[in-house]
Amino acid sequence: MHESMIPAEILARLVERRGRRHINERLEAATCALVVIDLQDGFMLPGVPLEVAAARAIVPNVNRLAAAFRAAGGRVVWVRMNVEGERDSWSAFFRRFPAEVAERQLVALAPGGVGYPLYKELDVLAGDDVIDKKRYSAFIAGSSPIDGLLRTAGIDTIVVTGTLTNVCCESTARDAMMLNYNVVLVSDANATWTDEQHNATLTTMVQNFGDVMTTDEVLERLVPAKVPARA
């Protein structure tokens, strides 16, 4: 797991400006969703080309959060990257790689590909939502159905976990905030390749896009719904 660190001077300025460290003193489960980004075999399995070794270490925290959200009446949304049929719309990205490397990624992260399934150690239950996205961000127009799904359910706050911290998780969190969601990024339930990359995102997020909390801090603030929203 990453050694998470936001510079002390950044946090001091936040406290001076806000009067407190965290934006959220309470997270109302009835209007809150746990969003888990891209914890798929293509990033999780040892030896795969896009392996994020640190992502395996966050699985227990993700599962703890998922269990707590369900118990409190919150929503759990598992998001998979699916690039099937996206060769042309991702052409500016894939042209950076040799053709065989691009083809391997396109095949791996499509239904039936070795990298597409959610990692087997995740506690995905029947009442959860499982959706696909076509872009780094789940919220960018045309990427996934998540915005409509959450708004229909009355969700106004998302708690973001998954991989990669500085790519799909950050992109999703940024776009969600710009669509007026309250965003929490969980420092010990996100992972990328290096501590430096991880901490750069935490620092950017806490200053401009939302709250940054640990798993324990989220659980301490999670307030159960009076009537559970999800069975």
N, C-alpha and C positions, 0 to 999 in steps of 0.2 A: 504494500500500500504506500501511497505517496506521503512524504513529509510535507504536509500543507503549511504554508506560511504566507501571510499577507503582511507587508511591511508595517511596523508599529506606527510610523508617521502617517500612513494612509488611514489606519484605524483611528488614530487620535483626531485627525481632521473630520472624519465621519461623526465621531462622538460630539465634537464641537459644533458641527452643523446640525445634527439631528437631535442631540441631547441624549442619545442612547446608542448602543452598539448595533442592535438589530432593529430592522423595520417592523418585524412581526413579533409581537408578544404572544399572540394566539394564532393558531392555524385551525380554522373551523373545518372539520372533516367533511361536512355536508357540502361545502363549496370548494373543496380542495382535491386535486388529483396528483397522485404519484405518476410521473412520466419516466419510463425507463427506456433509454436510447441505445439501440444497436448492440445489445449483449448477445451477439450471434456467434456461431462457431467460426465464422470467418475472421473474427477478431479475438476469440477466446481460446481456441485450441492451441496447444503447444506446437510450434513448428510451422503454422500457416504463414503465408507471406505477409499478412497484415496483423500478425499477432501483437496484442497489447497485454503483456504478461501481468501488469499491475491490475488489469481488469478482473482477473480471477480472484484477486484478494478482496475485491469490494462486494462479491456475491453475497456473503453473509449479511452485510449491512443492507443491501438491496432487499433481500428476503425479509429481514426484520422490519423494514419500512413497509413492505407490501402487506405483511401480516397485520401490522398495526393499523394501516389505512383501512383494510377490510373490516377489522374488528370495530373501528370507530365509525364506519359508515361512509368512508371516503372511496374514491375511485382509483383503480390501478390500471394503467395503460402501458402495455409493452409495445414498443415501436421497433420494427425491423426495416433495415435498408433493403430495397428491392430495385435493382437497376435493369430489370428485364425490359427490353424494347427501348432502352434509353441511350443507345449508342450514339445516335445523331444529336440528341439534346444535351449530351455530355461531351460532345466532340472536342470542345476547347480544353477539357480536362484530360481526356484519354489520349490526345495527340502528344502529350508530354512523355508518353511511355512507348517503348517498342510495341509493335502490333500484338505480339504474342502475350506480353504482360497485360495489356489492356483487355485482350480477349479473356484471359484467365480471370481477371477481376469481374468482368461482365457476367461470365458463366457462374462464378462462385457465389455471387450475391443476387441470384435470381432463384425463384422457386425451383426446387429440385437440385440446386447447386450445393456443393459441400459446405459453403460458408453461410447459407441462408438460415438454417434452423436456429431457434433460440437455444442458448447453452443449457445443457441438460441439468445443471445444478440449480437453475432458477426455479423457484416455486411459483409456476404459472398455474392458476386455477381456472376452473370453468367459468366463474363469474367475472373474470377480468376481461378487459378489452385488449385485443391483439390487432394491430394495424400495421400497414406498410407505408413507407415514405419513399419518395423518388429523389429527394435532394438531401443535402446535409441537414437543413432545417426541416422539421416536421410542419412548421407553421407557414412557410413561404407558399405563395399561391400555387395551387396545383400539386403540391408535394404529397399531401395526405388528407384524410377526412377529419383530422384531430380537432380543428377549430370548431367545426359544426357539431361534432360529438360532444365537446366540452360545454359549449354555449347552450346546447339543448338541455344538458344536464344541470345547468345553473352553476357551472364551475367558473370561479374567477381567480383562482390561485393554483399554480403548478409547482411541484417540487421535482426538480430535474436531477436524474441520476443516469449513469451509463458510461459510454465510451464513444468517441474520444472526447475528453474534457474540452479541449481547445478547438475541436472541429464541429462534430454534429451536436454535441451537448451545448456548447456555447452558441452555435448558430440558432438552435431551437430556442434557447433562453432569450437571446436578443430579440428574435422576431416575436416571441410571445409577449415580451414586455411592450414592444411597439404596437401590438394589438390590444394593449391595455390589460394584460394579465399581470397579477402580482406573482413574482418569480422568486423561488428559492433554489439555489444551487447547493447541493450537499457535498461538502469538501471531501469526506471520506467514503463517498459512494459514487464518485466519478474517477475516471482513470484515463491516462494517456501514456505516451512513451517515456517522458522524463518529468522529474519534479519541476524543472524550470518551466516547461510548457504548461503544466497543471497550474502552477502558482501564478503565472502570468494571467491566465483566465480568471482565477479567483479574484485577483486584484482588480482587473477590469470590471468584472461583474459587480463586486461590492461597491464600486464607486459610481456605476452608471446604470446598471440594469436590474438589480435586485439584491436580495439577501444572500449571504453565504453562511451556512450553518453546518455543524456536524450532524451525524445521524442522531446522536443522543439529544442534541438541541432541538431537532425537529420533533422527536418523540415527546420531549418535555412540553412542547407547545401544542401538540395535537389535541384538539377538543372534540370528543365524540359527538356525533349527530344525535339529536333527541330520538329521531326515527331513522335507523340506518338506511342510507341511500342505496346500498348495494347488499344483496343477500350474501 
